[in-house]
Amino acid sequence: MEGTKYGLVSGEIVITPKSKASMKDLGIDIKVKGVTVKKDLFGMETWGKVISRVKGEINADFLPITSDRTNFIIDSAEYQEFLKVMGKIISIIKKILGKEANRREERKAGRVVKEALKKVHKALAQNPDLSPFGPIPYGEEDELGGGAVAEGSKRKDEKGIEIKLKSETEKMEAMKKKKKRRHPLVKRITPNAIVRRLRMGTESVSVCLDFFGESGPECFSEGNVVYINRDHPLYLRESRKVATYTMYVARLITQEISLMKATKSPRVAFNRQSKLLKDAFAEN
């Protein structure tokens, strides 16, 4: 409900789920005294298929109608005031749809980065000589158990009371707790940055997808952190293709990992990347 100096603008607009979206009868009904005069998209025709999800009706009894009752007198002050109100409402709809699209894109990008890192981890495990992080285990490292007590780990004091001695397992666990792993520091440019971290042997590598501008670098690295530019034209193009999205992200990750291992020859770095990428996407 919105008030104007000419009267009340009221109604309801619904953003339907994708499953119920329909390209038939596009637009919002504009009614005068309960009768639909016309449907209008209010500039949403440039939004693409998403307009099929916007349905509803608006009541504005003060709008002047043409003699054939199929349109409004668009140059009237009443109609211009009505358009101002609808402009505010359409901007709210655009923000809601934009946030929903962003959440969907972030979930998709997060899954892609995770899958790409998994494949790169496999390739590094198969090629330890190409890894700047040292040998990479194939699977998760086994946690040392601490349930059983080692033989000979108990003795009695002078009064015959048993004293438990720390087993080697318990000592190693205590050392692991004391020595905390330091992960590379990730610098987020925007709150919507997507960060995924993967352990590589005794080290870890982080991948940060953030917005660095259309003219910014496609990717770069600082320490063990790989930054990927979500504004870059190549990223925007490949992110729309399901088949190539994961490979594109994996290509950038392997590129930066290959450069992390010091070399004076660019050709050697390219060969490392090619080998890692090939093994990352090998079927067997």
C-alpha positions in Angstrom: 0.0 0.0 0.0 1.4 3.3 -1.1 -0.2 6.7 -0.7 -0.1 9.5 -3.3 -1.8 12.9 -3.5 -4.2 11.5 -6.0 -5.2 8.3 -4.2 -4.0 5.0 -2.9 -1.9 2.4 -4.8 -2.5 -1.1 -3.4 -2.0 -4.7 -4.4 0.2 -7.7 -4.2 3.2 -8.9 -6.2 4.5 -12.4 -5.8 7.9 -13.9 -6.8 7.0 -17.5 -7.7 9.4 -20.5 -7.4 11.2 -21.4 -10.6 9.1 -24.6 -10.9 6.0 -22.5 -11.2 7.4 -19.8 -13.5 5.5 -19.3 -16.8 6.1 -17.2 -19.8 2.4 -16.9 -20.5 0.6 -13.7 -19.5 3.7 -11.9 -18.5 3.3 -8.7 -16.5 1.5 -7.2 -13.6 -2.2 -6.5 -13.8 -3.2 -2.8 -13.4 -6.7 -2.5 -12.2 -9.1 0.5 -11.9 -12.1 -0.1 -9.7 -11.6 -3.9 -9.8 -11.3 -4.1 -13.6 -8.0 -5.0 -15.3 -7.1 -2.3 -17.8 -3.8 -3.7 -19.0 -0.7 -5.7 -18.0 2.7 -4.0 -17.7 6.3 -5.1 -17.1 7.5 -1.7 -15.8 10.9 -2.1 -17.4 11.4 -5.7 -16.3 11.4 -6.9 -20.0 15.3 -6.4 -20.0 15.7 -8.9 -17.0 15.5 -12.0 -19.1 13.6 -15.2 -18.2 13.4 -14.2 -14.5 10.4 -12.0 -15.3 8.3 -15.1 -15.7 8.5 -15.5 -11.9 7.0 -12.0 -11.2 3.2 -12.1 -11.0 0.6 -9.9 -9.3 -1.9 -7.1 -9.5 -2.0 -3.4 -8.6 -5.1 -1.3 -7.9 -5.1 2.4 -8.6 -8.6 3.8 -9.0 -7.4 7.4 -9.6 -5.7 6.6 -13.0 -7.4 8.2 -16.0 -8.4 5.8 -18.8 -8.5 6.2 -22.5 -11.9 6.2 -24.3 -11.5 2.6 -25.5 -10.7 1.5 -21.9 -7.5 -0.4 -23.0 -4.9 2.0 -21.8 -4.1 4.9 -19.5 -3.5 8.6 -20.4 0.2 8.3 -19.9 1.0 12.0 -20.0 -1.3 12.8 -17.1 0.0 13.8 -13.7 -1.8 10.9 -12.1 -0.1 8.3 -14.3 3.3 9.9 -13.8 2.9 9.8 -10.0 1.8 6.1 -10.3 5.0 5.3 -12.3 7.1 6.8 -9.4 5.5 4.5 -6.9 5.9 1.5 -9.2 9.5 2.4 -9.8 10.2 2.0 -6.0 8.4 -1.3 -5.9 10.2 -2.7 -9.0 13.6 -1.7 -7.5 12.7 -3.8 -4.3 11.8 -6.8 -6.5 15.1 -6.4 -8.4 17.1 -6.4 -5.1 15.3 -9.5 -3.9 16.0 -11.4 -7.1 19.6 -10.2 -7.2 20.3 -11.5 -3.7 18.7 -14.8 -4.5 20.9 -15.1 -7.7 24.0 -14.2 -5.7 23.3 -16.9 -3.1 22.8 -19.4 -5.8 26.0 -18.3 -7.6 28.0 -18.5 -4.4 26.8 -22.0 -3.6 27.6 -23.1 -7.1 31.1 -21.4 -7.0 31.8 -23.0 -3.6 31.0 -26.5 -5.0 33.2 -25.9 -8.0 36.2 -24.7 -6.0 35.8 -27.7 -3.7 35.7 -30.1 -6.6 38.7 -28.4 -8.3 40.8 -28.6 -5.1 39.9 -32.3 -4.7 41.2 -33.0 -8.3 44.3 -30.9 -7.8 45.0 -32.7 -4.5 44.8 -36.1 -6.3 47.2 -34.9 -9.0 49.7 -33.6 -6.5 49.6 -36.9 -4.6 50.5 -38.7 -7.8 53.3 -36.2 -8.6 55.1 -35.4 -5.3 58.1 -34.0 -7.3 55.8 -31.3 -8.7 54.4 -30.3 -5.3 55.9 -27.2 -3.6 54.3 -28.5 -0.3 56.2 -31.8 0.0 54.8 -35.3 -0.3 50.9 -35.3 -0.4 49.0 -38.3 1.1 46.3 -39.8 -1.2 43.6 -39.9 1.5 43.0 -38.3 4.9 45.9 -38.9 7.3 45.0 -41.5 10.0 44.5 -40.0 13.4 46.6 -41.7 16.1 44.5 -43.7 18.5 44.7 -43.2 22.2 42.4 -45.9 23.6 44.8 -48.7 24.4 47.5 -48.5 27.0 50.9 -49.8 25.9 52.4 -52.8 27.6 54.8 -51.8 30.4 53.2 -48.4 30.7 52.3 -48.9 34.4 54.4 -49.4 37.4 53.9 -49.3 41.2 55.4 -46.7 43.5 56.9 -47.6 46.9 53.4 -47.9 48.5 52.2 -50.3 45.8 49.9 -47.7 44.1 49.9 -48.0 40.3 51.2 -45.0 38.4 50.2 -44.6 34.7 53.0 -43.6 32.4 52.3 -41.6 29.2 52.5 -43.9 26.2 54.2 -42.8 23.0 50.8 -42.3 21.4 49.7 -39.9 24.1 52.9 -38.0 23.9 52.6 -37.5 20.2 49.0 -36.4 20.6 50.0 -33.9 23.2 52.7 -32.5 20.9 50.2 -32.2 18.1 47.8 -30.2 20.3 50.6 -27.9 21.4 51.9 -27.2 17.9 49.0 -25.5 16.1 49.0 -25.4 12.4 49.3 -21.9 10.9 47.1 -21.5 7.9 47.9 -18.8 5.3 46.1 -15.5 5.9 43.4 -14.7 3.3 42.7 -11.1 2.6 39.1 -10.6 1.7 38.3 -7.6 -0.5 34.5 -8.0 -0.3 32.2 -9.7 2.3 31.0 -12.0 -0.5 34.4 -13.6 -1.0 34.4 -17.4 -1.3 37.3 -19.1 0.5 38.1 -22.8 0.5 41.1 -24.4 2.2 42.8 -27.7 1.5 45.5 -29.4 3.5 48.5 -30.4 1.4 50.6 -32.7 3.5 52.1 -30.6 6.3 51.0 -27.4 4.6 47.7 -26.0 3.3 46.6 -24.0 0.3 43.7 -21.6 0.2 41.6 -20.4 -2.8 39.8 -17.1 -2.5 37.2 -16.1 -5.2 36.7 -12.4 -4.9 35.9 -9.3 -7.0 39.0 -7.4 -8.3 37.5 -5.5 -11.2 37.1 -6.3 -14.9 40.5 -4.9 -15.6 42.1 -6.7 -12.7 44.3 -9.9 -13.0 42.6 -13.2 -13.8 44.4 -14.7 -10.8 47.4 -14.3 -8.6 48.9 -15.7 -5.4 50.3 -14.5 -2.2 52.2 -17.1 -0.2 49.9 -20.2 -0.2 46.8 -18.3 -1.1 45.5 -18.3 -4.6 43.2 -15.4 -5.6 40.7 -15.7 -8.5 39.0 -12.7 -10.0 35.2 -13.2 -10.3 35.0 -9.9 -12.3 37.3 -11.1 -15.1 35.6 -11.6 -18.5 37.0 -15.1 -18.8 35.7 -16.1 -15.4 32.3 -14.7 -16.2 32.2 -16.6 -19.5 33.4 -19.9 -18.1 31.2 -19.8 -15.0 28.1 -20.0 -17.2 29.3 -23.3 -18.7 28.8 -26.3 -16.4 31.2 -28.5 -18.4 34.2 -26.2 -18.2 33.7 -24.3 -14.9 35.6 -26.8 -12.7 38.4 -27.2 -15.3 38.8 -23.4 -15.6 39.2 -23.0 -11.8 41.5 -26.0 -11.6 43.6 -24.5 -14.4 44.1 -21.3 -12.4 44.9 -23.2 -9.2 47.5 -25.5 -10.9 49.0 -22.5 -12.6 49.7 -20.7 -9.3 50.8 -23.9 -7.6 53.3 -24.5 -10.4 54.7 -21.0 -9.9 55.0 -21.5 -6.2 57.7 -24.1 -6.8 60.7 -22.0 -7.7 62.1 -22.3 -11.2 64.0 -20.0 -13.7 62.3 -21.5 -16.7 58.7 -20.5 -17.6 58.6 -23.7 -19.9 59.2 -25.9 -16.8 56.4 -24.2 -14.9 54.0 -24.7 -17.9 55.0 -28.3 -18.1 54.3 -28.8 -14.4 50.8 -27.2 -14.8 50.1 -29.4 -17.9 51.0 -32.6 -16.0 49.0 -31.7 -12.9 46.0 -30.7 -15.0 46.1 -33.9 -17.0 46.3 -36.1 -13.9 43.6 -34.0 -12.1 41.1 -34.9 -14.8 42.3 -38.4 -15.7 39.3 -40.8 -15.5 41.5 -43.6 -14.0 
